[in-house]
Amino acid sequence: MGQYKENTPFGIIMRALGDLITLNMLWLACAAPIVTFGASTTAMVSVMFKRRRYHGVPVVKEFFREFTKNFAKATILNLVFLALGVIAVVDYIYVFTQTSGAMYYIYLGVASIAALSALIILTFGFSQLAVFENKVKNYIKNSFILAFIAPVQMLLSWVFFIIPWAILFLVSNPMDFLAYFGAFYLMWGVSGPAYLSVMQLEKVFSRFGYKREPGSADE
């Protein structure tokens, strides 16, 4: 009877939501030191790909297995991502507080290029690491190639992360927004949009040999 209930639509949905909450908590805990942001993100995305591909994936066990397995490459990729992020933030701050004239546009251009590059690596770099074996420099290079090949999927991935906060902001008054924001972020704020992004990335990666074949996690 328990097996029957688990295979009902309600059971499948509840199990998926529970797994996403677990992944969200694991990601928050492991990404908190910042230097482990890349390894945590790669581990979360890897589990999501596996969960969509296989049945019965042990979420916690697989998360830490992938976290350890990809730690070195994910950390190097993370340093590149963070460096671009720092350049973007510093230049944006400088643009809006110090510069004027021609320098305004120069710094604004540098900041925008750095920010866009960081987002591209965030979208395609760590997800490549989650499913393909390659060198870090190739993950970076291929991220920009994929951005040109699949701009729609890339933009959808970004929109998935924006929509929840936009909805919460519109439906709640300012006093309640932080409470709703915090509760949602702790439960599904990262894992929910990331899972929707993985669904888009499957379409992109399928052009390069990735195959989603339902089966057992023990295969």
N, C-alpha and C positions, 0 to 999 in steps of 0.2 A: 504493500500500500504506500510506504514511504517513497519507493522508487517511482510509483505511478504519479504521486503528487509532485515530485521533483521534475517530472517530464511534462507537466502541464504548462501552458503559456504563462500562467501566474507564477508557477514555481521557477521557470526559466528566467523570467523578468526579475524576480526577487533575488535569485542567486546572482544574476548579473549586477544588480544594484549593490548587493553586499560585497561582491568582489571589487567593484569600483570604489566603494568606501574604504576597503582595506588598502587598495593601491594608493588612494589619495593620502591616507594616513602614513603609509610607508614612505611615499615620496616626500611629504612634508618633513618627516623626521630625518630622512637621509639627505635631503637637499639643503637642510638648514645651515650646515657649515659653509655653504657657498662653493667651496672648492670641490665638494662632492655633488654639486648640482648636475653635472654632466652624467656621472655614473648613475645617479638616482633616476634621471630622466630616461636614460637608455634602458635601465632595468624595467621601469614602468611600461615603456612603449613595447619592449620585447615581450613582456608577459601578455600585453594586449594582443599582439600579433599571434602569439601562441594560443591564447584563449579563443581567438576567432578561428584558428586553424584546427585545434585539437579539442577533444572532450576531456573533462576531468583534470584540467591543469591546476596543480597545487599553487595557489597564488603567492603565498608568503615564501615558500621554499624556492620557487622559480625566481621571485624578485631578488632574493639575496644571492642566488646562484648567478644570475645575470649581472648583478651589481659587482660581484667579485670578478667574474670572467672578463668583463669589458672595462674594468676600472682604469687601467693604464691609458688605453686609447681615449676613453671618454673624458678623462682628466685633461689630456692634451687638447682635445677638441673644445673642452670647456674653457680652457685658458684663452684660446683664440676668441671664443664667443664673448667672454668677459672683457677681454681687451677692447674688442669692437664696441661693446656696450659702454665701457668707461670713456672711450673717445667720443662717442655720440653724446653722452650725458654732459661731459665737460664742455664740449663745443657748443651744445645747445644753451647751457648756462652762460657761457661767454657771449654767445650771440645776443641773448636777450637782456644782458646786463651791462656789457662793456662796448660792443662794437657798433659801428655805423658806417655808412657809405659802402665802398667796394668790399671792405673786410667783412661786413655783415653777410654778404652773399657767399663769400669764400668759406667762411666758417659754417654757415648754414648748409652749404653743399657738402662739405666734409662730414658734418654731423649726420646729415640725411643718408649719405652713402654708407657710413659706418653703421647706422641704425638698421638700414635695409639689409646690409650684409649679415648683421647679427641675427635678424629675424629669419633670413634664408637658411643659415646654418642651424638655427634652433628647429626649424621646420623639417629640413631634409638631412642634416648632418647626423644627429643622434638617432634618427629613425633608420638611416642606412646602417649605422653601426649595430642596430638591434637585429637586423636580418641578413646583412651581407658581410662577408669577410674581405677586408681591404686595408690599405694603408691610410693613415690619417689625412695626408695631403690629398689623397684621392677622394676621401669623403668630402673634403672642403671643395675641391674642384667640381665634383659631381653635383654638389648642392646647388651651385650656380647654374650648371647645365640643366638640372631638373627644374629650376625656377623658370627657365625659358621654355622648357618642354611642357610643363604642367602648371601654368600660372593660375588657372581656375581652381585646381585642387589646393594650391598654396594659399590663395586668397580665402577660400572656404575654410581652411584650417584656422586662419587668423580670425575670421568672422565667428567661428564656433566659440572662441575664447572671449569675444567682445559681447555677444548677444546676452549671456546670462546676467552680466553686470548692467547692461542697458535695461533689461527687463526689470531687474530688482530696483534700479534707480527710478524707473517710471511708475512702478506699482506701489512703492513705499514712500512715506514721508521722510524728511531728512533725519528725524529722530530715530526712526526704525531701520534706516538703511544699513547702518554699521552692524546692527544685530543680525539682520538677514544676510548681509555680506559675509560676516564671520561664520555663521552657521553653514551656509552653502559652501563656502570655501573649504571648510574643514571636512565636509562630506564628499562633495563632488566637484569642487571648484577647479581642480586641475585634471583629475582623471576623467571626468565627464566629457569636457571639450576634447581632451586628448584621444579618447576612444573614438569620437566622431571623426577626428583627424586621421586616425589609423585606418578607418574605413575608406577615406579618400586616398590615402597613401598606398593602400593595397592595389588600387587601380593603376597608380603610377608605376609601382614596383613590378607589377605583373608584366609590364613591357620589357623587363630586364631579367626575366627568369624566375621571379618570385611566384610561387604557386600556393594558393590556398586550397588545401585538400582536407576536408573533414576527416577526422579519425580519432585515434586514442592518444593521449599524452604519453603513453608508454611505447609508442611505435618508434 
